[in-house]
């Protein structure tokens, strides 16, 4: 009965064909919740404060170091680990201690995710605790099979291709059956190289444009450009 129902719903959809997908891979921040919630403003401020306290710098100097580390090493954390030798757990506990009251559940997104066949994953450069708190707040925590966080990928942040290969091996799904949804366009370059279907959530957020200058994203790396994730997921053929 379930198969019949799924086929009937798929037949009613007129969007892109995603019937080949068995692994649905979603970024977390500014992807599974609206970027205009400004949740990441809190994270960014706490990262600057952490650098200030650690290095004894004034605000402007600490912010410059934070952004330089992000640009040169993929994440501020990666730079702090490589250059300053910090314990990543101290950093993760500090920067993700934020107020989630700005987030509200989106029933349309929840229903769209629930209908996706196969397995669903969260793939984030943040930590598992942060992801679990956010998903719980959004009432999406029961809809994902696994969270791949910065520890899962050995502190090699997206867009390091080794991280993509590591999570792909964990999923047990063939590359051609994987689809990735991201608000940071350059993070789709390695996904495209591996044969994943790539979906860029163009949200206009400044956060989506910061970070490393490489890899350089081109139109050829993005299969689908969207602005409304729930609407898109409800439209695709599955």
C-alpha positions as CSV (number, residue, x, y, z in Angstrom):
1,X,0.0,0.0,0.0
2,X,2.8,2.4,0.9
3,X,4.4,1.9,-2.6
4,X,1.1,2.6,-4.3
5,X,0.6,5.8,-2.3
6,X,4.1,7.0,-3.1
7,X,3.7,6.3,-6.8
8,X,0.4,8.1,-6.9
9,X,1.9,11.2,-5.1
10,X,4.9,11.2,-7.4
11,X,2.7,11.0,-10.5
12,X,0.9,14.2,-9.3
13,X,4.2,16.1,-9.1
14,X,5.6,18.1,-12.0
15,X,9.0,19.2,-10.7
16,X,12.5,17.8,-11.3
17,X,12.9,14.0,-11.3
18,X,14.5,12.8,-8.1
19,X,13.4,9.2,-8.3
20,X,17.0,8.1,-8.5
21,X,17.9,9.5,-5.0
22,X,18.3,7.2,-2.0
23,X,20.4,9.4,0.2
24,X,19.1,13.0,1.0
25,X,21.9,15.1,2.4
26,X,21.1,18.5,4.0
27,X,23.3,21.2,5.4
28,X,21.9,22.5,8.7
29,X,22.5,26.2,9.3
30,X,20.6,28.6,7.0
31,X,19.3,25.6,5.0
32,X,16.9,23.7,7.3
33,X,15.8,27.0,8.8
34,X,15.5,30.5,7.2
35,X,18.7,32.6,7.0
36,X,16.8,35.7,8.0
37,X,16.2,34.2,11.5
38,X,19.8,35.5,12.1
39,X,20.6,32.5,14.3
40,X,24.1,32.5,12.9
41,X,24.6,36.1,14.1
42,X,24.7,34.6,17.6
43,X,27.2,31.9,16.6
44,X,29.4,34.5,14.9
45,X,29.4,36.8,17.9
46,X,30.4,34.0,20.2
47,X,33.2,32.9,17.9
48,X,34.6,36.5,18.0
49,X,34.4,36.5,21.8
50,X,36.2,33.2,22.0
51,X,39.1,34.5,19.9
52,X,39.2,37.6,22.0
53,X,39.5,35.7,25.2
54,X,41.9,33.2,23.8
55,X,44.3,35.6,22.2
56,X,43.8,38.7,24.4
57,X,42.7,40.8,21.5
58,X,40.4,43.7,21.1
59,X,37.1,43.1,19.3
60,X,38.2,44.4,15.8
61,X,41.5,42.4,15.9
62,X,39.8,39.3,17.1
63,X,37.2,39.6,14.3
64,X,39.9,40.0,11.7
65,X,41.7,36.8,13.0
66,X,38.3,34.9,13.1
67,X,37.5,35.8,9.5
68,X,41.0,35.1,8.3
69,X,41.0,31.7,9.8
70,X,37.6,31.0,8.2
71,X,38.8,32.1,4.8
72,X,42.1,30.3,5.0
73,X,41.2,27.1,6.8
74,X,37.5,26.4,6.1
75,X,36.3,27.2,9.6
76,X,37.4,29.4,12.4
77,X,37.8,26.2,14.5
78,X,40.1,24.6,12.0
79,X,42.4,27.7,12.0
80,X,42.4,27.8,15.8
81,X,43.3,24.1,16.0
82,X,46.1,24.3,13.4
83,X,47.6,27.6,14.5
84,X,46.8,27.9,18.2
85,X,46.4,24.2,19.1
86,X,43.1,24.6,21.0
87,X,40.9,21.8,22.2
88,X,38.0,21.8,19.7
89,X,35.5,20.7,22.4
90,X,36.0,24.0,24.3
91,X,35.3,26.0,21.2
92,X,32.3,24.0,20.1
93,X,30.7,24.1,23.6
94,X,31.2,27.9,23.7
95,X,30.1,29.1,20.3
96,X,27.0,26.9,20.1
97,X,25.6,28.0,23.5
98,X,23.0,30.2,21.9
99,X,19.3,31.1,22.2
100,X,17.1,29.1,19.7
101,X,13.9,30.9,20.4
102,X,14.2,32.7,17.1
103,X,13.5,29.4,15.3
104,X,10.0,28.2,14.6
105,X,8.9,24.8,13.2
106,X,7.9,24.7,9.6
107,X,5.1,22.1,9.1
108,X,5.5,22.3,5.3
109,X,9.2,21.4,5.5
110,X,8.5,18.6,8.0
111,X,5.9,17.0,5.8
112,X,8.1,17.3,2.7
113,X,11.0,15.6,4.5
114,X,8.8,12.8,5.8
115,X,7.8,11.9,2.3
116,X,11.4,11.5,1.0
117,X,12.2,7.8,0.3
118,X,15.5,6.4,1.4
119,X,17.7,7.9,4.1
120,X,18.0,11.5,5.3
121,X,21.2,13.0,6.7
122,X,22.4,16.3,8.1
123,X,25.9,17.2,7.0
124,X,27.3,20.2,9.0
125,X,30.5,21.9,9.9
126,X,29.0,22.5,13.3
127,X,28.7,20.0,16.2
128,X,26.2,17.3,16.8
129,X,24.8,18.9,20.0
130,X,24.1,22.1,18.1
131,X,22.4,20.1,15.3
132,X,20.3,18.1,17.7
133,X,19.2,21.2,19.5
134,X,18.2,22.9,16.3
135,X,16.4,19.9,14.8
136,X,14.5,19.4,18.1
137,X,13.5,23.1,18.1
138,X,12.3,22.8,14.5
139,X,10.6,19.5,15.3
140,X,12.6,17.7,12.6
141,X,14.7,15.5,14.9
142,X,12.8,12.3,14.2
143,X,13.1,12.8,10.4
144,X,16.9,12.2,10.0
145,X,18.7,8.9,10.1
146,X,22.1,10.4,11.1
147,X,23.9,13.6,11.8
148,X,27.4,14.0,10.3
149,X,29.1,16.8,12.3
150,X,32.7,18.2,12.4
151,X,33.9,15.3,14.5
152,X,32.4,12.7,12.0
153,X,34.6,14.2,9.3
154,X,37.8,14.4,11.3
155,X,37.6,18.2,11.6
156,X,38.1,18.5,7.9
157,X,35.3,21.0,7.1
158,X,33.3,21.2,3.9
159,X,34.4,21.8,1.2
160,X,37.3,19.4,1.9
161,X,36.6,16.5,-0.5
162,X,37.9,13.9,1.9
163,X,34.9,14.7,4.2
164,X,32.4,14.0,1.4
165,X,34.1,10.7,0.7
166,X,34.0,9.8,4.4
167,X,30.3,10.5,4.8
168,X,29.5,8.8,1.5
169,X,31.1,5.6,2.8
170,X,29.1,5.9,6.0
171,X,25.8,6.2,4.1
172,X,26.2,3.0,2.1
173,X,24.5,4.7,-0.8
174,X,26.0,4.9,-4.3
175,X,27.2,8.4,-5.4
176,X,24.7,8.6,-8.2
177,X,21.9,8.1,-5.7
178,X,22.9,10.9,-3.4
179,X,21.5,14.5,-3.4
180,X,22.9,17.4,-1.4
181,X,21.1,20.6,-0.4
182,X,23.3,23.6,0.6
183,X,23.1,27.3,1.0
184,X,26.9,27.7,0.6
185,X,27.4,27.2,-3.1
186,X,31.1,26.3,-3.1
187,X,30.3,23.3,-0.8
188,X,28.5,21.8,-3.8
189,X,31.7,21.6,-5.9
190,X,33.0,18.4,-4.3
191,X,29.5,16.9,-4.2
192,X,29.2,17.5,-7.9
193,X,32.7,15.9,-8.5
194,X,31.5,12.8,-6.7
195,X,28.4,12.5,-8.9
196,X,25.8,13.7,-6.4
197,X,22.8,15.7,-7.5
198,X,23.4,19.2,-6.2
199,X,20.8,21.7,-5.0
200,X,21.8,25.3,-4.1
201,X,19.5,27.1,-1.7
202,X,20.0,30.7,-2.8
203,X,18.9,32.7,0.3
204,X,20.7,36.0,-0.3
205,X,22.4,35.7,3.1
206,X,25.8,37.3,3.7
207,X,26.8,34.1,5.7
208,X,26.5,32.0,2.5
209,X,29.1,34.1,0.8
210,X,31.8,34.1,3.4
211,X,34.6,31.6,3.9
212,X,37.2,30.1,1.6
213,X,37.8,31.5,-1.8
214,X,38.2,28.0,-3.2
215,X,36.9,25.9,-4.7
216,X,35.4,28.3,-7.2
217,X,31.7,27.5,-8.0
218,X,30.4,27.5,-11.5
219,X,27.0,26.9,-13.1
220,X,28.2,23.5,-14.1
221,X,28.4,22.4,-10.5
222,X,24.8,23.1,-9.6
223,X,21.9,21.1,-10.9
224,X,19.1,23.0,-9.3
225,X,18.9,26.5,-7.8
226,X,16.0,27.1,-5.4
227,X,14.8,29.8,-3.0
228,X,12.2,27.8,-1.1
229,X,13.2,24.4,0.2
230,X,9.8,23.1,1.4
231,X,8.2,24.2,-1.9
232,X,10.9,22.5,-3.9
233,X,10.7,19.2,-2.0
234,X,7.0,19.1,-2.4
235,X,7.3,19.6,-6.2
236,X,10.0,17.0,-7.0
237,X,9.1,13.6,-8.4
238,X,10.2,10.9,-5.9
